[in-house]
């Protein structure tokens, strides 16, 4: 038992805390449930990560993997450190972390916020077990092809008949224009959605007539911040302003709990597609549901990365991964929204019921399920 997280019949199965003072390593791994197979979940690196956050994210991965129909359980790892440190220092931390989980064979690490395919290369070099590898090592380049962002696009497409919001001409706000958010913006703009607001750590930029998605991608590629943008047609505000932008579709694609009781009533989006893990509190999701906002929960909408990772782990190709991501996410969005509509329940509850049914079925087949 740990503060802020109660165990239940689903897990967590293992909680491992890691400290290597000699290299400044503070980390944790939570394996939530491995009934369906070895757990897959990314390694998140940030200065303020906590064990509670790790446990919540591991549970989200259990539901995400089950909802996606993958032969994997849910797990997660966190490393308390600044991801902007020099690569030499980062490699030392990541390699030290990898050595510490060498015998934790029911956890397959992958990239997450603050880590990338280079980090996975260091891990596989140490312990021979990771997903999200560089292409030169046989990996499928998740960030390069934007597979999670592609999955979000497919989620929006699948939700169109339920939301009544045509993608063509829809006003879009992206909170967190990173590896997930930028690709979601790119794929949706190709379907003629209009990006009216976007945020990074420096702030939010907005233009009701639309932002130039490719120009913003080039700015980020060059290491720029949105507040560096010199454009008289762009309005600038604090990072949280993207959440309450005047838009049809909101994609939160950064940290947990950015949608909460403090800002829920100011949200103007008609549909929210969760690109980040646990970006909204349950209280806020319930309030948005009562207001008629359609919300596609994280473990349904943003499963593209882990679906791709599973395809990679089992020897599949990039084209196979993209096809599987699109089919699985679109199908699950339709199933969840149909169940939610039929039972008049919040989509998260419908999604959780779907995932729990699959996990319980897997657990029933295990000796100690």
ABEGO torsion letter per residue (X at the ends): XBBGBBBBAAOBABBBBBBBAAAGBBBBBBBABAAAEBBBBBBBBBAABBAAAAAAAAAAAAAAAAAAGBBBBBBBBBBBBBAABBAAAAAAAAAAAAAAAAABAABBBBBBBGBBAAAAAAAAAAAGBBBGBBAAAGBBBAAAAGAAAAAAAAAAAAAAAAAGBBABGBBBBBBGBBAAAAAAAAAAAAAGBBBABBBBAAEBBBBAAEBBAAAAAAAAAAGBBAAABBBAABBBBBAAAAAABBBABBBBABBBGABBAAAAAABABABBBBABBGABBAAAAAAAAAAGBBBBBAAAAAAAAAAAAAAAAAGBBAAAAAAAAAAAAAAAAAAAAAAAAAAGBBAAAAAAAAAAAAAAAAAAABAAX
